[in-house]
Amino acid sequence: MDSTLQAHNVSGAVVSVVHDGAVALESGYGETSFDGRAVTPDETPVHTGSVSKAATYTAAMRLIDDDAIDPDVDVNQYLESVSVPETFDESITLTHLATHTAGFEPRMRNDTVADPDARQPLAESVGTYQPSRLRPPGEVMGYTNYAPALTGQVITDVAGMRFADYVNDAIFDPLGMDRTTFDVIPNHVDDETREGIRRDLQFHSNVPPASGMWSTGSDMAQFLLAHLEGGATDTGRMLSEDATTAMHEQWFTPHEELERMAFGLFVRTRDDIRLLYHGGGGMGYHSQFLLIPELDLGLFVSFQGATPGPAVSEFEDEFLDRYVPTTDAELTPDGRPHRADDLEGSYRAFMTHELTTYEKTLFSGTSPGVDIWIDDDGTLVVDGSSQSRWVELEPLVFRRVDGQATLVFHETDGEITDFTSDSAVWTYTRTSWYDDLYTQVGLGLGSALVVLSGVLGWPLAAAVRRVRGEGASPTGSRGSHRARLTAGGAGALLVGFVIALFALEVVLSVLGWGSLVNAPPPGLSLSFTVPILAAIATIVAAWYAVQAWRESYWGVAGRIHYTAVVLALAVLLWVFRYWNLMGLPV
């Protein structure tokens, strides 16, 4: 473990292992990042991140167990403080929320706060910046924080008490998890640790059911045991045995060859042994919760430090290699895959591709998509942030050459539309040439440079002519003045808008007030009317471009340049619209 801490530049870790109904290991390593104390399994507070979702859906299953909720009924029947828009004929149910198939777009706005004292009540948090519904429920998988946050509100409204209080009464107290909480900072820590958490944790969850749980290694061992031992430990019961079994069953799969979602837990197989798991991380921490019911084995591991994610992945891989070894068969392709030409192309996670808000710029930048092609030997190559190779097992079903992951393509009306795998949390949909990130950057930068040649070039040329005593314009035409003023004004609005957004982001970051993504300032949506004003000016400029040729404004070169600027404005506006950077205030 010491070598792992050093290799990944992490300061501390906690590991809990349970097996055959007992705690096999509880241990802390290194020191915490927020107070410099030695990590201990029973005292050190651990931020679990999205592992919180496992507790949230366990609490939801408790209400199902108590016949207080039907998982297949419209959640609007249970919600009192907020409602889900009826965008499609199909209603969203708790099953959809627990399997990430509700069809919501991802939302980062309001998910975190820089100041822990600024956390909103849950109803206010889920009711602010409510995400759009992109797809009918039950069709495709799309991981979001909003689904578990909304689940937390369902729990609140049905139980008639704060979400944190219900989970504490129904789950944590019976299991003796006295140091596990959904409070913004755990209550059991002393002032020094509390101040260290406030100082070092840059973002605090504003959607606790999705990412706000604090725990300890010892408490998480009890949570593992309860899930593996039919819903109970020696200290108490959180679920009936039947409900625990039901929670671990498959609740959604996009294809019969894939094990994908239990109730709130991801599922994958390793030599036909089912693994149920959930990870979670943020800046400075990463955790993993893993159940292997067939072996009565469970693991919780959490690292703190600069790059904890790779450390957790490496530790989990070594753990599985030791206790769930695989017998990977040598896979070789038998010629080209069926419909090979139809499979090739570019794909992107459907939620980032179809996003309706300005957050598309962030999600698409951090999830730029993948390219797929067929190699000469017949293997399918998936090339994204890393490259993987796959061999076809049956039409449209592939197995990874160097692992056990499965990938499945889907077709609609005979067309290959998307793919998913048991190692991805999103469905990837086929994209067009203009969706390519490099194409978008090229169009944006290229058109911006042409626009700037007018915004900066025209007044500079006029200034030079004045210095030379030639007058501001070679023709002196009132129409030519207005034409350039209109096009230049449109360009200045667009360029100024982008500069202002970047400047605002820098200011928010420097002041520690969050960012445009997670904590947009009031009135931000009003600024998106600026590109609309630029669009109106561009329409007028296009009319002037026609007039310039009819009435011979400037010379031929000047008219060509003006026309190019107007066309570049149109392209730049299209880029703005693509990234949802223009619209009326909401």
C-alpha positions in Angstrom: 0.0 0.0 0.0 2.8 2.4 0.8 4.1 2.1 -2.8 0.6 2.7 -4.2 0.3 5.9 -2.1 3.6 7.1 -3.4 3.1 6.1 -7.0 -0.2 7.9 -7.3 0.6 10.9 -5.2 -2.1 10.2 -2.6 -1.8 10.9 1.1 -4.0 8.3 2.7 -6.4 5.4 2.2 -8.8 3.2 4.0 -9.7 -0.4 3.1 -12.5 -2.6 4.4 -13.0 -6.2 3.4 -15.8 -8.5 4.6 -16.1 -12.2 3.9 -18.3 -15.0 5.0 -20.4 -12.8 7.3 -17.5 -11.2 9.1 -15.1 -8.3 8.8 -11.9 -9.7 7.4 -9.9 -6.4 7.2 -10.3 -2.8 8.4 -7.2 -0.7 7.9 -6.0 2.8 7.4 -2.9 3.9 5.6 -1.0 7.2 5.4 -2.6 10.4 6.6 -5.6 12.6 5.7 -5.3 15.4 3.3 -7.4 17.8 5.5 -5.8 17.5 8.9 -2.6 15.5 8.5 -3.6 12.9 11.0 -3.1 9.1 10.5 -5.9 7.5 8.7 -7.9 5.1 10.9 -10.8 2.9 9.8 -13.1 3.9 12.7 -12.4 7.6 13.1 -11.3 9.1 9.9 -14.1 10.7 7.9 -14.3 9.5 4.3 -16.1 11.3 1.6 -17.8 8.6 -0.4 -18.9 10.7 -3.4 -21.3 8.9 -5.6 -21.2 5.8 -3.4 -23.9 7.8 -1.6 -26.2 6.6 -4.3 -25.9 3.0 -3.0 -27.3 4.2 0.4 -30.0 6.3 -1.2 -31.3 3.4 -3.3 -31.1 1.1 -0.3 -33.3 3.6 1.6 -35.7 3.7 -1.4 -35.8 -0.1 -1.4 -36.7 0.1 2.3 -39.8 2.1 1.4 -40.6 -0.5 -1.3 -40.1 -3.2 1.3 -42.5 -1.4 3.6 -45.1 -1.1 0.8 -44.9 2.7 0.9 -43.8 3.0 -2.7 -44.5 1.1 -5.9 -41.3 1.2 -8.0 -43.4 1.1 -11.2 -45.7 4.0 -10.5 -45.2 7.6 -11.8 -43.0 9.3 -9.2 -45.2 12.4 -9.6 -47.7 10.5 -7.5 -45.3 10.6 -4.6 -43.6 14.0 -5.1 -45.1 17.0 -3.2 -42.4 19.6 -3.4 -41.5 19.3 -7.1 -42.9 17.7 -10.2 -41.4 16.0 -13.2 -42.5 17.5 -16.6 -44.7 15.2 -18.7 -42.5 15.6 -21.8 -43.4 12.1 -23.1 -46.4 9.9 -22.8 -44.4 7.5 -20.6 -44.1 8.5 -17.0 -40.8 8.3 -15.0 -40.9 5.7 -12.2 -38.6 4.9 -9.3 -37.3 2.0 -11.4 -36.2 4.4 -14.1 -34.5 6.6 -11.5 -32.7 3.6 -9.9 -31.4 2.3 -13.3 -30.4 5.7 -14.8 -32.9 5.2 -17.6 -35.2 8.2 -16.8 -33.8 10.0 -19.9 -32.7 13.2 -18.1 -30.0 15.3 -19.5 -27.0 15.7 -17.1 -26.9 18.7 -14.9 -24.0 20.2 -13.1 -25.5 23.5 -12.2 -26.4 23.6 -8.5 -24.9 20.2 -7.9 -22.2 21.6 -5.7 -21.5 24.7 -3.6 -18.2 26.2 -2.7 -19.4 27.2 0.8 -20.9 24.3 2.9 -23.2 26.8 4.6 -24.7 27.6 1.2 -26.2 24.1 0.8 -29.9 24.4 -0.2 -32.8 22.3 1.1 -33.2 19.3 -1.1 -36.5 20.4 -2.6 -35.0 23.7 -3.6 -31.9 22.0 -5.0 -33.9 19.6 -7.2 -36.4 22.2 -8.2 -33.7 24.7 -9.5 -32.4 24.2 -13.0 -34.5 21.1 -13.5 -33.0 19.2 -16.4 -34.8 18.5 -19.6 -36.1 15.0 -20.5 -34.2 14.0 -23.6 -35.5 10.5 -24.2 -38.6 8.5 -23.1 -37.9 6.6 -19.9 -36.6 3.0 -20.1 -34.9 3.3 -23.5 -31.3 4.2 -22.9 -28.9 4.5 -20.0 -27.6 7.9 -19.0 -25.9 8.4 -15.7 -26.9 11.6 -13.8 -26.8 13.0 -10.3 -30.3 14.4 -10.8 -32.0 10.9 -10.7 -30.8 10.0 -7.2 -31.4 13.5 -6.0 -35.0 13.3 -7.2 -35.2 9.9 -5.5 -34.1 11.5 -2.3 -37.0 14.0 -2.6 -39.4 11.0 -3.2 -38.1 9.5 0.0 -38.5 12.8 1.8 -42.1 13.3 0.7 -43.2 9.7 1.3 -41.5 9.4 4.7 -42.5 12.9 5.8 -39.1 13.8 7.2 -35.7 15.1 6.0 -34.0 12.7 3.7 -30.9 12.5 5.9 -33.1 11.7 9.0 -34.9 8.9 7.2 -31.7 7.2 5.9 -30.2 7.6 9.4 -33.3 6.0 11.1 -33.9 3.3 8.4 -30.4 2.3 7.4 -27.5 3.7 9.5 -28.9 3.4 13.0 -30.0 -0.3 12.7 -26.5 -1.2 11.4 -24.6 0.8 14.1 -23.2 3.2 11.4 -22.9 6.0 14.0 -20.3 8.0 12.0 -22.1 7.9 8.7 -24.1 10.9 7.7 -25.5 13.0 4.8 -24.8 16.2 6.7 -22.5 18.6 4.8 -19.7 18.0 7.3 -19.8 15.0 9.7 -20.7 15.9 13.3 -18.3 13.5 15.0 -15.2 15.3 13.9 -13.4 17.9 16.1 -12.9 21.6 15.2 -9.5 21.1 13.6 -10.8 18.4 11.2 -14.0 20.4 10.5 -11.9 23.4 9.5 -9.6 21.3 7.4 -12.6 19.9 5.5 -14.0 23.4 4.9 -10.6 24.6 3.7 -9.5 21.7 1.5 -12.7 20.4 0.0 -13.3 22.8 -2.8 -16.8 21.7 -3.6 -19.5 20.4 -1.3 -22.5 18.4 -2.5 -25.7 20.3 -3.0 -27.5 17.1 -3.9 -26.7 14.9 -0.9 -28.6 11.7 -2.1 -26.3 11.7 -5.1 -23.0 12.6 -3.6 -23.1 13.8 0.0 -22.5 10.9 2.2 -19.6 10.9 4.7 -18.7 7.6 6.4 -15.7 5.6 7.9 -14.1 2.4 6.9 -15.7 0.6 9.8 -19.2 1.8 9.0 -18.8 0.9 5.4 -17.8 -2.6 6.4 -21.2 -2.9 8.2 -23.0 -1.6 5.1 -21.2 -4.3 3.0 -22.1 -7.0 5.5 -25.8 -6.0 5.5 -26.0 -6.2 1.7 -24.3 -9.6 1.7 -26.1 -11.1 4.6 -29.7 -10.7 3.6 -30.2 -7.1 4.8 -29.0 -7.4 8.4 -25.9 -7.5 10.7 -25.6 -8.5 14.3 -26.7 -5.1 15.4 -29.9 -4.8 13.3 -31.8 -5.0 10.0 -32.1 -2.5 7.2 -34.0 -4.6 4.6 -35.8 -7.9 4.6 -34.0 -10.8 3.0 -36.4 -10.8 0.0 -35.9 -7.0 -0.6 -32.1 -7.4 -0.4 -32.2 -10.2 -3.0 -34.5 -8.1 -5.2 -32.3 -5.1 -5.0 -29.4 -7.2 -6.3 -31.3 -8.6 -9.2 -31.1 -7.2 -12.7 -33.5 -4.3 -13.1 -32.4 -3.1 -16.5 -30.3 -4.3 -19.4 -30.1 -2.9 -22.9 -29.3 -6.4 -24.2 -29.5 -9.9 -23.0 -25.8 -10.3 -23.3 -25.2 -7.5 -20.9 -25.5 -7.5 -17.1 -26.0 -3.8 -16.5 -28.1 -2.4 -13.6 -29.4 -3.7 -10.3 -31.5 -1.4 -8.2 -29.1 1.6 -7.8 -26.0 -0.5 -8.3 -24.0 -1.2 -11.5 -23.4 -4.9 -12.5 -20.8 -6.6 -14.5 -19.6 -10.2 -14.7 -16.1 -11.7 -14.3 -16.0 -15.3 -15.5 -19.8 -15.4 -14.9 -19.5 -14.2 -11.4 -21.7 -11.1 -10.8 -20.1 -8.0 -9.4 -22.3 -5.2 -8.0 -20.6 -1.9 -7.5 -20.6 1.8 -7.3 -17.8 4.3 -7.4 -17.6 7.9 -6.4 -15.1 10.7 -6.5 -14.3 14.3 -6.7 -11.4 16.7 -6.3 -9.0 15.0 -3.8 -10.8 11.8 -3.1 -12.1 8.6 -4.8 -14.1 5.6 -3.3 -15.3 2.3 -4.5 -18.0 0.0 -3.1 -18.0 -3.6 -4.4 -20.2 -6.6 -3.6 -19.6 -10.2 -4.8 -22.6 -12.1 -3.4 -21.6 -15.4 -5.0 -18.4 -15.4 -2.9 -19.9 -13.6 0.1 -17.2 -11.1 -0.4 -17.2 -7.3 -0.2 -14.7 -4.4 -0.5 -14.8 -0.7 0.3 -11.7 1.3 -0.6 -11.2 5.1 -0.5 -8.1 7.2 -1.3 -7.4 10.8 -0.6 -4.9 13.0 -2.4 -4.0 14.5 -5.8 -4.8 11.6 -8.1 -6.9 9.1 -6.1 -8.9 7.7 -9.1 -6.0 5.6 -10.7 -5.0 4.4 -7.2 -8.5 3.0 -6.5 -8.6 1.4 -10.0 -5.2 -0.3 -9.5 -6.1 -1.5 -6.0 -9.5 -2.9 -7.2 -7.9 -4.7 -10.2 -5.3 -6.3 -7.9 -8.0 -7.3 -5.4 -10.1 -8.9 -8.2 -7.1 -10.6 -9.8 -6.4 -12.3 -6.4 -9.9 -13.3 -5.3 -11.8 -13.5 -8.6 -9.2 -14.6 -11.1 -10.2 -14.9 -14.7 -9.5 -17.4 -17.4 -9.5 -15.1 -20.4 -9.8 -17.1 -23.6 -7.7 -16.1 -26.6 -10.0 -14.2 -28.9 -9.3 -13.9 -32.6 -11.6 -12.5 -35.2 -13.1 -14.8 -37.8 -13.0 -12.4 -40.7 -14.7 -9.0 -40.7 -17.7 -8.4 -38.5 -21.2 -8.5 -39.8 -22.2 -5.1 -41.2 -18.7 -3.9 -40.6 -19.1 -0.8 -42.8 -22.3 0.2 -40.9 -20.5 0.0 -37.6 -17.7 2.4 -38.4 -18.1 6.1 -37.5 -18.0 8.6 -34.7 -20.1 8.2 -31.5 -20.7 10.3 -28.5 -22.6 9.8 -25.2 -26.2 10.6 -26.0 -26.7 13.0 -23.1 -23.7 15.2 -23.9 -24.6 15.1 -27.6 -28.3 16.1 -27.0 -27.8 18.5 -24.1 -30.0 21.6 -24.2 -28.0 24.0 -22.0 -24.6 25.7 -22.1 -23.3 22.9 -20.0 -22.8 21.0 -23.3 -19.5 22.9 -23.6 -18.2 21.2 -20.5 -19.7 17.7 -20.9 -18.6 17.5 -24.6 -15.2 18.7 -23.8 -14.7 16.2 -21.0 -16.4 13.4 -23.0 -15.4 14.1 -26.6 -16.6 10.8 -28.0 -15.0 7.9 -29.8 -14.2 6.8 -33.3 -14.9 3.2 -34.4 -13.3 1.4 -37.3 -12.5 -2.2 -38.4 -8.8 -3.1 -38.5 -7.3 -5.2 -41.2 -7.4 -8.4 -39.1 -11.2 -8.0 -38.5 -11.0 -6.6 -34.9 -13.2 -3.6 -34.1 -11.2 -0.7 -32.7 -12.8 1.8 -30.3 -10.6 4.9 -30.2 -11.3 7.6 -27.6 -9.3 8.7 -24.6 -7.8 5.3 -24.9 -7.9 2.6 -27.5 -9.5 -0.9 -27.1 -9.9 -3.8 -29.5 -13.0 -6.1 -29.7 -13.9 -9.3 -31.4 -17.4 -10.2 -32.6 -19.1 -13.0 -30.8 -22.3 -12.8 -32.7 -23.8 -10.2 -34.9 -23.5 -6.8 -33.3 -22.1 -8.3 -30.0 -18.4 -7.9 -29.3 -16.0 -9.0 -26.5 -13.0 -7.0 -25.5 -9.7 -8.8 -26.5 -7.8 -8.0 -23.3 -10.7 -8.3 -20.8 -14.2 -9.5 -20.2 -16.2 -6.4 -21.2 -19.0 -6.8 -23.7 -20.1 -4.2 -26.2 -23.4 -4.3 -28.1 -24.6 -2.2 -31.1 -28.3 -1.4 -31.5 -30.2 -0.7 -34.7 -33.4 1.2 -35.4 -35.3 0.6 -38.7 -32.2 -1.2 -40.0 -29.8 1.6 -39.2 -27.0 1.3 -36.6 -27.8 4.1 -34.2 -25.8 3.5 -31.0 -23.9 1.2 -28.8 -23.4 0.4 -25.1 -21.2 -1.8 -23.0 -21.1 -3.2 -19.5 -18.2 -0.9 -18.7 -19.9 2.4 -19.7 -22.5 4.4 -17.8 -23.9 6.0 -21.0 -25.3 4.9 -24.3 -23.2 6.2 -27.2 -25.1 7.5 -30.3 -23.8 8.0 -33.8 -22.9 11.6 -34.7 -22.5 13.6 -37.9 -19.3 15.1 -39.2 -20.1 18.5 -37.8 -20.4 17.0 -34.3 -16.7 16.3 -34.2 -15.0 18.4 -31.5 -12.1 19.3 -33.7 -14.5 20.3 -36.5 -16.4 22.5 -34.1 -13.2 24.1 -32.8 -12.0 24.7 -36.3 -15.2 26.3 -37.4 -15.4 28.4 -34.3 -11.8 29.7 -34.5 -11.7 30.1 -38.2 -14.9 32.1 -38.4 -13.9 34.1 -35.3 -10.6 35.1 -37.0 -12.5 36.3 -40.1 -14.9 38.2 -38.0 -12.0 39.8 -36.1 -10.5 40.9 -39.4 -13.5 43.1 -39.7 -14.0 44.1 -36.1 -10.4 45.2 -35.7 -9.4 45.7 -39.3 -12.0 48.2 -40.4 -11.5 50.7 -37.6 -7.7 50.3 -37.9 -7.8 50.9 -41.6 -10.0 54.0 -41.0 -7.6 55.3 -38.4 -4.7 54.9 -40.9 -6.6 56.8 -43.6 -7.3 59.6 -41.1 -3.6 59.8 -40.2 -2.8 60.0 -43.9 -5.5 62.7 -44.4 -7.5 60.4 -46.8 -10.8 60.4 -44.7 -12.3 57.5 -42.7 -13.7 55.7 -45.8 -12.5 55.5 -49.4 -16.0 56.1 -50.6 -17.6 58.1 -47.9 -20.9 56.3 -48.5 -23.3 56.5 -45.7 -24.5 52.9 -46.5 -20.9 51.6 -46.4 -20.4 53.1 -43.0 -23.6 51.6 -41.7 -22.8 48.2 -43.2 -19.4 47.9 -41.5 -20.8 49.3 -38.3 -23.6 46.7 -38.3 -21.3 43.7 -39.1 -18.6 45.0 -36.8 -21.1 45.5 -34.0 -22.4 41.9 -34.4 -18.9 40.6 -34.3 -18.0 42.7 -31.3 -21.0 41.4 -29.4 -20.0 37.8 -30.0 -16.3 38.2 -29.3 -17.1 40.3 -26.2 -19.6 37.8 -25.0 -17.0 35.0 -25.1 -14.4 37.2 -23.4 -16.8 38.2 -20.7 -17.7 34.5 -20.0 -14.1 33.5 -19.6 -13.4 36.5 -17.4 -16.4 35.7 -15.2 -15.2 32.1 -14.9 -11.8 33.3 -13.8 -13.2 35.7 -11.3 -15.5 33.1 -9.8 -12.6 30.7 -9.5 -10.2 33.2 -7.9 -12.8 34.3 -5.4 -13.7 30.7 -4.5 -17.3 31.1 -5.5 -17.5 28.0 -7.7 -17.8 28.3 -11.5 -20.3 29.0 -14.3 -21.1 25.3 -14.4 -21.8 24.4 -10.8 -22.7 27.9 -9.4 -23.9 30.3 -12.2 -24.5 33.8 -10.9 -28.0 35.2 -10.9 -29.0 36.6 -14.2 -26.5 34.6 -16.2 -29.3 33.4 -18.6 -29.9 37.0 -19.5 -26.4 37.2 -21.0 -27.4 34.6 -23.6 -29.6 37.2 -25.3 -26.4 39.0 -26.5 -25.8 36.5 -29.3 -29.5 36.9 -30.2 -28.8 40.6 -30.7 -25.8 39.7 -32.7 -28.0 37.4 -34.9 -30.4 40.3 -35.6 -27.5 42.5 -36.5 -26.1 39.8 -38.8 -29.4 39.6 -40.7 -29.2 43.3 -41.3 -25.5 43.0 -42.3 -26.5 40.3 -44.8 -28.9 42.8 -46.4 -26.1 45.3 -46.5 -23.9 42.7 -48.2 -26.4 42.5 -51.0 -26.5 46.3 -51.2 -22.7 46.5 -51.2 -22.7 44.5 -54.5 -25.6 46.4 -56.0 -24.3 49.9 -55.1 -20.6 49.1 -55.4 -19.6 49.9 -51.9 -15.8 49.9 -51.7 -13.7 48.0 -54.3 -14.2 44.4 -55.3 -11.7 43.2 -52.6 -13.6 45.2 -50.0 -16.9 43.7 -51.0 -15.5 40.2 -50.9 -14.0 40.8 -47.5 -17.3 42.2 -46.2 -19.3 39.3 -47.6 -16.7 36.9 -46.0 -17.2 38.6 -42.6 -21.0 38.3 -42.8 -20.7 34.6 -43.8 -18.3 34.1 -40.9 -20.8 35.7 -38.5 -23.4 33.3 -39.7 -21.1 30.3 -39.1 -20.1 31.6 -35.7 -23.7 32.1 -34.7 -24.4 28.5 -35.8 -21.5 27.3 -33.6 -23.0 29.4 -30.7 -26.4 27.8 -31.3 -24.8 24.3 -31.5 -23.3 24.8 -28.0 -26.5 26.4 -26.6 -24.8 29.7 -26.0 -27.7 31.8 -27.2 -31.3 31.9 -26.1 -34.0 33.9 -24.2 -33.6 34.2 -20.4 -35.4 31.5 -18.4 
